[in-house]
Amino acid sequence: MSSIQLNIVDPDLAGSASQAAVALANEKVASGIAAKDATLWGPDAEAEAAIRLNWVDLHRTSRPLVPQIAELRAKLNANGVNRVVLAGMGGSSLAPEVICQTAGVPLVVLDTTDAGQVEDALAGDLAATVLVVSSKSGSTVETDSHYRIFNEHFVAAGLDPAEHIVVVTDPGSPLHGRAEDSGLTVINADPKVGGRYSALTAFGLVPSGLAGANIGQLLDDAADASAVLSQDSADNPGLLLGAALSARHAAGAEKVVLADTGSGIDGFGDWAEQLIAESTGKHGTGLLPIVVEGPNAPGFVDAGPDATTTALGTDPEGARITTAGPLGGLFLLWEYATVVAGRLIGINPFDQPDVEAAKTAARALLDAAADSAEENPPTFTDGTIEVYADWLPADTERSALGAVRALLAAAPELGYLSIQAYLDRLADASAAVLRPELARLGGLQTTFGWGPRFLHSTGQYHKGGHQNGVYLQLTGTVPADVAVPDRPYTLAVLQHAQALGDAGVLRERGRPVLRLHLTDRVAGLAQLAGAITEVTRRGKA
């Protein structure tokens, strides 16, 4: 018996979802998903779906990984290697992060191109470190950079990289061959599982298991959930949740506001954010997840008609939907619900047609020597903040706050604000306070993402979903850069190219982008947060 729980609190929504679930059960959608029926999302999606449905039985097919990972962990620990650093982006990092945070076991996650954050990871005890290099494609530029940097540092410290690097990738990828040639341990993932559905593949289990999480229990909980989610029943929580999200979308609520309310799971919203946004945000439609600080946070407590408030844990006041249960079961519940919502909305939940655009733009800037690619000076400078926005109205107050207000004013009714911080999410963690403050200031649903991490998550939605967003980029001066061995760029150059490349793609789609460059990160963040907080406390926008 599964312990996953779904409560659709809103009675009208419960009725709509129940009616849709009856139809889905009659159409045998749940059993079709479990049987890997690639025709469920229409002929245009069939080819992609045919090679992306192996996530449905990972609770069974990933079971042999459990003893294999345990054996590898014991071998590493016997050699004094017990610090796990994960280099991975998107699905390769988000699931291991929530698994390890929930289990209370340490895992250093590198899903950044910020030189300071990478230097911090390098400052740990390298002799006790195993670097898990995770990349489905085997060519992820951020992960490749981390691999090269750590490999060089291991060698410089007199350590054998083969004893300190474990690679997780799809069979036959460029990384696979390179790693085997270097004598590294390679664990292949199932190539018929997309990155955002890969929580229970080697991408989720290897780093988590090496860090000490109970990955066998994750698979047990997923197996229990699968027994319920694969049933063609109107009570199936996967059908009901997917139907509820789709019904709200049809009513104009394309945002899904996620708040933890005592779930016991640390960081689930960040994992679900990628799953939902990248699966549904395409062809001008889809669902945008908004991860907030709690049920009393702006965006949840004051949600408008464009948002579906969803609690992870208990039922707080104002929640329309609540889910709860063990992590392994919730992974599967939300995966089922997402593909069901995709069927009802009418999109292919397995492709990501707009993700490559930002990567292509960043590569072009790197090829053109991105360290000198920005030819134009700032629009103006306010203290420690350089303001870049050539679209600002002539009467804009020449301050960082004035520029932010202009950006908010450019949002359409019931649009959203995306804050994108290309900074160090450890040293510059205070940037996250801007999400609730700007949500109060602008009255918009507001997301916050660390760059380039969000490019592998909500980045697809920004370009492919509902085109009603405005975008605030935060970049900062890099005090000490890090070279990428055998590459013509440094981390700072790569980070800069990623920010400018994504901004360029958004502008091509007619969306306003404001970039605030902090010439002093600490002072700049304090200046910006102070100005915004002062206004919101006075209750004036």
Residue pairs with C-beta under 8 A, 6 or more apart in sequence:
1 224
2 224
2 225
2 227
2 228
2 229
2 325
2 329
3 221
3 224
3 325
3 326
3 329
4 225
4 228
4 237
4 323
4 324
4 325
4 326
4 329
4 330
4 332
4 333
5 237
5 322
5 323
5 324
5 325
6 237
6 240
6 241
6 321
6 322
6 323
6 333
7 315
7 321
7 322
7 323
8 14
8 17
8 240
8 241
8 244
8 320
8 321
9 315
9 319
9 320
9 321
9 322
10 320
10 321
13 244
13 247
13 248
13 320
13 321
14 244
16 243
16 244
16 247
17 240
17 241
17 243
17 244
17 247
18 234
18 240
18 243
20 239
20 243
20 246
20 247
20 344
21 234
21 235
21 236
21 239
21 240
21 243
22 234
24 30
24 236
24 239
24 242
24 243
24 340
25 232
25 233
25 234
25 236
25 239
26 232
28 232
29 40
29 232
29 239
29 340
29 343
30 229
30 230
30 231
30 232
30 233
30 236
30 238
30 239
30 336
31 230
31 231
31 232
32 40
33 40
33 53
33 56
33 230
33 336
33 339
33 340
34 56
34 57
34 226
34 229
34 230
36 53
36 54
36 56
38 45
38 46
38 47
38 49
38 50
38 53
39 46
39 49
40 49
40 339
40 343
41 49
41 339
41 342
41 343
41 347
41 348
41 349
41 350
42 346
42 348
44 348
45 347
45 348
45 349
45 350
45 351
48 348
48 350
48 351
49 348
49 350
51 191
51 192
52 192
52 193
52 194
52 197
52 350
53 192
54 61
54 190
54 192
54 193
55 193
55 194
55 197
55 198
55 200
55 201
55 335
56 226
56 230
57 226
58 190
58 193
58 200
58 201
58 219
58 222
59 200
59 219
59 220
59 222
59 223
59 226
59 328
59 332
60 223
61 190
62 190
62 200
62 201
62 202
62 205
62 219
63 219
65 187
65 202
65 205
65 206
65 209
65 215
66 205
66 209
66 215
66 216
66 219
68 187
69 187
69 205
69 206
69 209
69 210
69 215
70 209
72 166
72 185
72 210
73 209
73 210
73 212
76 82
76 130
76 210
79 163
80 127
80 128
81 127
81 128
81 129
81 130
81 163
81 164
82 128
83 106
83 108
83 124
83 125
83 128
83 129
83 130
84 106
84 107
84 108
84 129
84 130
84 132
84 207
84 210
84 211
85 107
85 108
85 110
85 121
85 124
85 129
85 130
85 131
85 132
85 150
86 92
86 93
86 96
86 97
86 107
86 108
86 109
86 110
86 131
86 132
86 134
86 207
87 110
87 131
87 132
87 133
87 134
87 142
87 143
87 146
87 147
87 150
88 96
88 109
88 110
88 111
88 132
88 133
88 134
88 135
88 140
88 143
88 168
88 203
88 207
89 111
89 135
89 140
89 142
89 143
89 452
89 453
89 456
90 111
90 195
90 196
90 274
90 278
90 453
90 456
90 457
91 136
91 194
91 195
91 196
91 197
91 198
91 199
91 203
91 274
91 456
92 134
92 135
92 136
92 140
92 143
92 168
92 195
92 198
92 203
93 109
93 110
93 111
93 134
93 453
94 111
94 270
94 271
94 274
94 457
95 198
95 199
95 200
95 203
95 204
95 208
95 271
95 331
96 107
96 109
96 134
96 203
96 204
96 207
96 208
96 211
97 107
97 109
97 267
97 270
97 271
98 265
98 266
98 267
98 268
98 270
98 271
98 327
99 199
99 204
99 208
99 213
99 215
99 218
99 327
100 106
100 107
100 207
100 208
100 211
100 213
101 107
101 266
101 267
102 264
102 265
102 266
102 267
102 268
102 327
103 208
103 211
103 212
103 213
103 214
105 208
105 211
105 212
105 213
106 211
107 207
107 208
107 211
108 121
108 124
110 117
110 118
110 121
110 146
111 142
111 450
111 452
111 453
111 456
112 118
112 142
112 424
112 425
112 450
112 452
112 453
113 142
113 145
113 422
113 452
113 491
113 494
113 495
113 498
114 422
114 423
114 424
114 425
114 478
114 491
114 495
115 478
115 480
115 481
115 482
115 490
115 491
115 492
115 495
116 424
116 427
116 478
116 479
116 480
117 424
117 425
117 426
117 427
118 146
118 149
118 482
118 491
119 480
119 482
120 424
120 426
120 427
122 149
122 150
122 153
126 153
126 154
126 157
126 159
126 164
127 157
127 159
129 164
130 164
130 165
130 166
130 210
131 146
131 147
131 150
131 154
131 164
131 165
131 166
132 166
132 167
132 168
132 206
132 207
132 210
133 143
133 146
133 147
133 165
133 166
133 167
133 168
133 169
133 175
133 179
134 143
134 167
134 168
134 169
134 203
134 206
134 207
135 143
135 144
135 168
135 169
135 173
135 175
136 169
136 170
136 173
136 189
136 191
136 195
136 198
136 203
137 170
137 173
138 169
138 170
138 173
138 174
138 175
138 176
138 178
139 173
139 174
139 175
141 359
141 362
141 363
141 494
142 452
142 494
144 175
145 484
145 487
145 491
145 494
147 165
147 175
148 484
148 485
148 486
148 487
149 482
149 483
149 484
149 485
149 491
150 164
150 165
151 161
151 165
151 485
152 485
154 160
154 161
154 164
154 165
155 161
161 182
161 184
162 182
162 183
162 184
162 185
165 179
165 184
165 185
166 184
166 185
166 186
166 187
166 206
166 210
167 175
167 176
167 179
167 184
167 185
167 186
167 187
168 186
168 187
168 188
168 189
168 202
168 203
168 206
168 207
169 175
169 176
169 179
169 186
169 188
169 189
170 176
170 188
170 189
170 191
171 188
171 191
176 186
176 188
179 186
180 186
187 202
187 206
188 202
189 198
189 201
189 202
189 203
190 198
190 201
190 202
193 201
194 350
195 203
195 456
196 274
196 275
196 278
196 279
197 275
197 335
198 204
199 271
199 331
200 218
200 219
200 222
200 328
200 331
205 215
205 218
208 215
208 218
209 215
217 326
217 328
218 327
218 328
218 331
219 328
220 328
221 325
221 326
221 327
221 328
221 329
222 328
222 329
222 331
222 332
224 329
225 325
225 328
225 329
225 330
225 332
225 333
226 332
228 236
228 237
228 238
229 236
229 237
229 238
229 332
229 333
229 336
233 239
237 323
237 333
237 337
238 332
238 333
238 336
238 337
238 340
239 336
239 340
241 321
241 323
241 333
241 334
241 336
241 337
241 340
242 336
242 337
242 338
242 339
242 340
242 341
242 343
242 344
243 340
243 341
243 344
244 308
244 320
244 321
245 256
245 287
245 308
245 321
245 337
245 341
246 340
246 341
246 344
246 345
248 256
248 308
248 320
249 285
249 286
249 287
249 341
249 345
251 305
252 305
252 306
252 414
253 305
253 306
253 307
253 308
254 285
254 286
254 287
254 288
254 306
254 465
254 466
255 287
255 288
255 289
255 290
255 306
255 307
255 308
255 416
255 445
256 276
256 287
256 288
256 289
256 290
256 307
256 308
256 310
257 289
257 290
257 292
257 299
257 300
257 303
257 307
257 308
257 309
257 310
257 445
258 268
258 269
258 272
258 273
258 289
258 290
258 291
258 292
258 310
258 312
259 269
259 292
259 293
259 294
259 295
259 297
259 300
259 309
259 310
259 311
259 312
259 316
259 319
260 268
260 269
260 294
260 311
260 312
260 313
261 294
261 295
261 311
261 312
261 313
261 314
261 315
261 316
261 319
261 322
262 313
262 314
263 312
263 313
263 324
264 313
265 312
265 327
265 330
268 312
268 327
268 330
269 289
269 291
269 312
270 291
270 457
271 331
272 289
272 334
273 289
273 291
273 457
273 458
274 456
274 457
274 458
275 334
275 335
275 338
276 287
276 288
276 289
276 334
276 338
277 286
277 287
277 288
277 289
277 457
277 458
277 460
277 461
277 465
278 352
278 355
278 456
278 457
278 458
278 459
278 460
278 461
279 338
279 339
279 342
279 349
279 350
280 286
280 287
280 338
280 341
280 342
280 345
280 347
280 349
280 461
280 465
281 287
281 288
281 458
281 460
281 461
281 462
281 464
281 465
281 466
282 347
282 348
282 351
282 352
282 353
282 354
282 460
282 464
282 465
283 347
283 464
284 464
284 465
284 466
284 467
285 345
285 346
285 347
285 465
285 466
286 345
286 347
286 461
286 464
286 465
286 466
287 341
287 345
287 465
288 416
288 445
288 447
288 458
288 461
288 465
288 466
289 447
289 458
290 299
290 307
290 416
290 445
290 446
290 447
291 447
291 448
292 298
292 299
292 300
292 435
292 436
293 435
293 436
294 300
295 301
295 311
295 316
295 317
295 318
295 319
297 436
297 439
298 436
298 439
298 440
298 446
299 307
299 436
299 439
299 445
299 446
300 309
300 318
301 318
303 309
303 318
303 445
304 414
304 445
305 414
306 414
306 445
307 445
308 320
308 321
309 318
309 319
309 320
309 321
310 319
310 320
310 321
310 322
310 323
311 319
311 321
311 322
311 323
312 322
312 323
312 324
313 322
313 324
314 322
314 324
315 322
323 330
323 333
323 334
324 330
325 333
338 349
339 349
339 350
341 349
342 348
342 349
343 349
352 460
352 464
353 460
353 464
354 459
354 460
354 463
354 464
355 455
355 456
355 459
355 460
355 463
357 463
357 505
358 455
358 459
358 463
358 498
358 501
358 502
358 505
359 455
359 501
360 501
361 500
361 501
361 502
361 504
361 505
362 370
362 494
362 497
362 498
362 500
362 501
362 502
363 497
363 501
364 501
365 373
365 496
365 497
365 500
365 501
366 488
366 489
366 493
366 494
366 497
370 489
370 493
370 494
370 496
370 497
370 500
371 489
371 490
371 492
371 493
371 496
373 496
373 497
373 500
374 496
374 500
376 388
376 390
378 386
378 387
378 388
378 517
379 387
379 388
379 389
379 390
379 392
379 403
380 387
380 398
381 387
382 398
382 399
382 400
382 527
383 400
383 523
383 524
383 527
384 518
384 519
384 520
384 523
384 524
384 527
385 400
385 516
385 517
385 518
385 519
385 524
385 527
385 528
386 516
386 517
386 519
387 400
387 403
387 514
387 515
387 516
387 517
388 514
388 515
388 516
388 517
389 403
389 406
389 407
389 512
389 513
389 514
389 515
391 410
391 512
392 403
392 406
393 406
396 402
396 403
396 405
396 406
397 403
397 405
399 531
400 516
400 527
400 528
400 531
401 528
401 531
401 532
401 535
403 514
403 516
404 438
404 441
404 472
404 514
404 516
404 528
404 532
405 441
405 541
406 514
407 417
407 470
407 471
407 472
407 512
407 514
408 417
408 438
408 441
408 442
408 444
408 470
408 541
410 470
410 512
411 417
411 442
411 444
411 468
411 469
411 470
412 468
414 468
415 444
415 468
415 469
415 470
416 444
416 445
416 446
416 447
416 468
416 469
416 470
417 438
417 439
417 442
417 444
417 445
417 446
417 447
417 469
417 470
417 471
417 472
418 446
418 447
418 449
418 458
418 462
418 469
418 470
418 471
418 472
419 431
419 434
419 435
419 438
419 446
419 447
419 448
419 449
419 472
419 474
420 449
420 451
420 454
420 471
420 472
420 473
420 474
420 499
420 502
421 428
421 431
421 432
421 434
421 448
421 449
421 450
421 451
421 474
422 450
422 451
422 452
422 473
422 474
422 475
422 476
422 495
422 496
422 498
422 499
423 431
423 450
423 451
423 474
423 475
423 476
423 518
423 521
424 521
425 450
425 453
427 521
428 476
428 521
428 525
430 525
430 526
430 529
431 448
431 474
431 525
432 448
433 529
434 448
434 474
434 528
434 529
434 532
435 446
435 447
435 448
436 446
437 529
437 532
437 533
437 536
438 446
438 472
438 532
439 445
439 446
440 536
441 532
441 535
441 536
441 541
442 541
443 541
444 470
447 458
449 457
449 458
451 473
451 495
451 498
451 499
451 502
452 495
452 498
455 498
455 502
459 502
462 469
462 471
462 502
462 506
462 511
463 505
463 506
463 509
467 509
467 510
467 511
469 511
470 511
470 512
470 513
470 514
471 503
471 506
471 511
471 512
471 513
471 514
472 513
472 514
472 516
473 499
473 502
473 503
473 513
473 514
473 515
473 516
474 515
474 516
474 518
475 495
475 496
475 499
475 515
475 516
475 517
475 518
476 517
476 518
476 519
476 521
476 524
477 517
477 518
477 519
477 520
477 521
478 491
478 492
478 495
481 490
481 491
481 492
481 493
482 490
482 491
482 492
483 490
483 491
484 490
484 491
484 494
489 497
499 515
503 513
503 515
506 513
507 513
516 524
516 528
518 524
518 525
518 528
535 541
